[in-house]
Amino acid sequence: MRTREPVEGWRLMIPASYDVLWTATAVLLVALTVAALLVWARRRESASNALVHLALILLVPVLGPASYLAGAVLDRRAAARTAARTPRPGRG
């Protein structure tokens, strides 16, 4: 029977690639959720809409925050287009 070779100390400090991948995925998920919550907190919505959006962000892990942020970007673009088309008083 063959004996195992002793493991060098520095090799124990290097994580496996799947550990790095899972950690990066978790960090990105938390960052996406925090970004969505920050945008949600700054927007002015009715109470019912705000609660539905909050539930979407918190209860649907990846798609909730991503879809909320995408919707916020589309709303901002639509508001910018509307503001660009609206004539300002005093200019003509």
C-alpha positions in Angstrom: 0.0 0.0 0.0 1.3 3.4 -1.0 1.4 6.2 1.5 0.2 9.7 0.7 2.6 12.5 0.1 2.5 15.3 2.5 0.6 18.4 1.2 2.7 21.5 1.1 1.3 24.4 3.2 1.0 26.9 0.3 -1.2 24.6 -1.7 -3.8 24.6 1.0 -4.2 28.4 0.6 -5.2 28.3 -3.0 -9.0 27.8 -3.4 -10.4 25.5 -6.0 -11.7 27.2 -9.2 -15.3 26.3 -8.4 -15.0 28.1 -5.0 -13.8 31.2 -6.8 -16.7 30.9 -9.3 -19.3 30.5 -6.6 -17.9 33.4 -4.5 -17.9 35.7 -7.6 -21.4 34.7 -8.4 -22.6 35.4 -4.9 -20.8 38.8 -4.8 -22.4 39.8 -8.2 -25.9 38.7 -7.0 -25.5 40.8 -3.8 -24.2 43.8 -5.8 -27.1 43.5 -8.3 -29.7 43.3 -5.5 -28.1 46.3 -3.6 -28.1 48.4 -6.8 -31.8 47.6 -7.4 -32.7 48.4 -3.8 -30.8 51.8 -4.1 -32.7 52.7 -7.3 -35.9 51.5 -5.7 -35.4 53.7 -2.6 -34.8 56.8 -4.8 -37.8 56.4 -7.0 -41.2 57.9 -6.2 -44.0 55.4 -6.6 -47.3 54.7 -5.1 -47.3 52.5 -2.0 -48.7 49.4 -3.8 -46.3 49.7 -6.7 -43.4 50.1 -4.3 -44.3 47.0 -2.3 -44.8 44.9 -5.5 -41.4 46.1 -6.8 -39.7 45.4 -3.5 -41.1 41.9 -3.4 -39.9 41.3 -6.9 -36.4 42.5 -6.1 -36.1 40.4 -2.9 -38.0 37.2 -3.7 -36.9 36.5 -7.3 -33.1 36.2 -7.0 -31.5 37.2 -10.3 -34.4 38.1 -12.6 -36.1 40.4 -10.0 -33.3 42.9 -9.6 -32.2 42.7 -13.2 -35.7 43.3 -14.6 -36.3 46.2 -12.1 -33.1 47.9 -13.1 -33.9 47.4 -16.8 -37.4 48.9 -16.3 -35.9 51.8 -14.4 -33.5 52.5 -17.3 -36.3 52.3 -19.9 -38.5 54.7 -17.7 -35.6 57.1 -17.5 -35.1 57.1 -21.3 -38.8 57.6 -21.9 -38.8 60.6 -19.5 -35.8 62.1 -21.2 -37.4 61.7 -24.7 -40.6 63.3 -23.4 -38.6 66.2 -21.8 -36.7 66.8 -25.0 -40.0 67.0 -27.0 -41.7 69.4 -24.6 -41.1 73.0 -25.6 -39.8 75.2 -22.9 -41.5 78.6 -22.2 -39.5 81.6 -23.5 -37.8 79.7 -26.3 -39.2 79.7 -29.7 
